[in-house]
Structure formats: C-alpha cells, structure tokens
Amino acid sequence: MRKRLLLLRHGQALHNPRAEARRAAGCSFDEFLHTMKEDDALDADLTPLGRQQAAAACNSVDGGAASLGIELIVASSLSRAIETAALAFPEAAAAGRDRFISLDCLCERSGWLLNAKRRPRDELVSRFPSVGFDLLTE
C-alpha cells in the first residue's frame, strides 16, 4: 500500500510580520534577523493571518483536507506548528491523541531566538488536549 507524506510549514507567527515586511522591502538578512529578535516571544503563537493561512492550507485539494485520508498528524512541539496542523486538518486533528502527536525533534534548533523554545509540556497539554504529548520531555 502506498503512503503519502505531507509537509506543512506553520502559518505566520507573532515574531514574523515586521521582519517579513522589512525583508520584502529589501533589508539585509542581518536586519531581518534583528527585527525578528526585537519581536521575539517564547513559543510565538500564530497571528490572525497565520490562522487564516493554516485554515486555507488544503483548500486547493479536491475535497479538502478530509479527502486526504490522513492517518497520523505529527507536529513539532511549538504551539504555532500544532495550531497550524489542527486548523489545516481539522477532521484528522479531532481523531484524538493517538492520531495527532507532537515531537520535540521537529522543532527549530537554532537556539538563538525564544520563539524556537516551547512552552512547558503541561501547558501544551492544557492548550491542546486532543494532541498526544507522551513523547515529549519535560
């Protein structure tokens, strides 16, 4: 049986808007990173635009996300990635903790910005009760 792997980047997060606008206006990569640092926040959440982007992610698929037959969602342990997956694939995300899991090994690894560091596990469990966090370290 053939399986399909879908990769989806998170929607716009709180630390992105100003930096993205500056980059589009032609700033250097160093200036872009400096602006992201100025707007940095621990485990930055999605912006309203980021939520719209996530919800629209599978609109181009005939039949929408439900037609994909998703068996498992695996997201990084950053809130913006979890929320993006839940909004992009709502039916699959509602299937429960054994079908929607979160892994630390999928997180950004730069370590330079706070937005690459996740909230404590118990806070994630509280925010996203339908997601399995059993494989996360504290």
C-alpha positions as CSV (number, residue, x, y, z in Angstrom):
1,M,0.0,0.0,0.0
2,R,1.3,3.4,-0.9
3,K,1.6,6.1,1.7
4,R,1.8,9.8,1.2
5,L,3.8,12.2,3.4
6,L,2.6,15.9,3.5
7,L,4.9,18.5,4.9
8,L,3.4,21.8,6.0
9,R,5.2,24.8,7.5
10,H,3.4,26.8,10.2
11,G,1.4,29.9,9.4
12,Q,2.7,33.4,10.2
13,A,3.6,33.8,13.9
14,L,3.8,36.8,16.1
15,H,7.5,37.3,15.6
16,N,7.2,37.3,11.7
17,P,5.1,40.3,10.5
18,R,7.6,43.2,10.8
19,A,10.6,41.1,9.8
20,E,8.7,39.8,6.7
21,A,7.7,43.3,5.7
22,R,11.3,44.6,6.1
23,R,12.7,41.6,4.1
24,A,10.1,42.3,1.3
25,A,11.3,45.9,1.3
26,G,14.9,44.7,0.7
27,C,16.6,44.8,4.1
28,S,19.6,42.6,4.7
29,F,19.3,39.2,6.2
30,D,21.0,40.5,9.4
31,E,18.4,43.3,9.6
32,F,15.7,40.7,9.1
33,L,17.0,38.6,12.0
34,H,17.5,41.7,14.2
35,T,13.8,42.6,13.7
36,M,12.7,39.1,14.5
37,K,14.8,39.3,17.7
38,E,13.1,42.6,18.6
39,D,9.6,40.9,18.3
40,D,10.7,37.6,19.8
41,A,8.4,35.8,22.2
42,L,8.6,32.4,23.8
43,D,6.9,29.8,21.6
44,A,5.3,32.5,19.5
45,D,1.6,32.0,18.6
46,L,0.1,32.4,15.2
47,T,-1.2,35.8,14.1
48,P,-4.7,36.1,12.8
49,L,-3.2,35.9,9.3
50,G,-1.3,32.8,10.3
51,R,-4.6,31.2,11.4
52,Q,-6.2,32.1,8.1
53,Q,-3.2,30.6,6.2
54,A,-3.4,27.4,8.2
55,A,-7.1,27.0,7.6
56,A,-6.7,27.6,3.9
57,A,-3.7,25.3,3.5
58,C,-5.7,22.4,2.0
59,N,-8.3,24.4,0.2
60,S,-6.7,23.6,-3.2
61,V,-7.0,19.9,-2.6
62,D,-10.1,18.4,-4.3
63,G,-12.5,17.6,-1.5
64,G,-10.4,19.5,1.1
65,A,-8.3,18.0,3.9
66,A,-10.9,15.4,4.6
67,S,-10.3,13.8,1.2
68,L,-6.6,13.1,2.0
69,G,-7.3,10.2,4.3
70,I,-4.9,11.4,6.9
71,E,-3.9,8.6,9.3
72,L,-1.5,10.5,11.5
73,I,-0.5,14.1,12.2
74,V,2.9,14.7,13.6
75,A,3.8,18.3,14.6
76,S,6.7,19.9,16.3
77,S,6.1,20.9,19.9
78,L,5.9,24.6,19.1
79,S,2.4,25.9,19.6
80,R,2.3,27.6,16.1
81,A,3.0,24.2,14.4
82,I,0.4,22.4,16.5
83,E,-2.2,25.0,15.9
84,T,-1.4,25.1,12.1
85,A,-1.9,21.4,11.8
86,A,-5.1,21.5,13.8
87,L,-6.5,24.2,11.6
88,A,-5.3,22.7,8.3
89,F,-6.6,19.2,9.1
90,P,-9.5,19.7,11.5
91,E,-11.1,16.3,11.0
92,A,-7.9,14.4,11.4
93,A,-6.8,16.6,14.3
94,A,-10.1,15.7,16.1
95,A,-9.3,12.0,15.9
96,G,-7.5,12.0,19.2
97,R,-4.2,11.8,20.9
98,D,-3.1,8.6,19.2
99,R,-3.6,10.2,15.7
100,F,-2.2,13.6,16.4
101,I,1.2,13.7,18.2
102,S,3.9,16.2,18.9
103,L,7.6,15.7,18.9
104,D,10.5,17.8,20.2
105,C,12.8,16.6,17.4
106,L,10.8,18.5,14.8
107,C,11.5,21.9,16.4
108,E,13.8,24.6,15.1
109,R,17.2,24.1,16.5
110,S,18.9,27.5,16.2
111,G,18.5,28.3,19.9
112,W,19.1,32.0,19.2
113,L,15.5,33.1,19.5
114,L,13.0,32.5,22.2
115,N,10.3,31.6,19.6
116,A,12.2,28.3,19.0
117,K,11.7,27.3,22.6
118,R,8.4,25.6,23.5
119,R,6.1,26.1,26.5
120,P,6.3,23.6,29.3
121,R,4.6,20.2,28.5
122,D,1.8,20.6,31.0
123,E,0.9,24.0,29.4
124,L,0.8,22.4,25.9
125,V,-1.4,19.6,27.2
126,S,-3.8,22.2,28.7
127,R,-3.9,24.2,25.5
128,F,-4.2,21.3,23.0
129,P,-6.0,18.4,24.8
130,S,-6.5,16.4,21.6
131,V,-2.8,16.1,20.9
132,G,-0.6,13.4,22.3
133,F,2.4,14.8,24.1
134,D,3.5,11.5,25.6
135,L,6.9,11.5,23.8
136,L,7.9,15.0,24.9
137,T,10.5,15.5,27.6
138,E,9.6,17.8,30.4
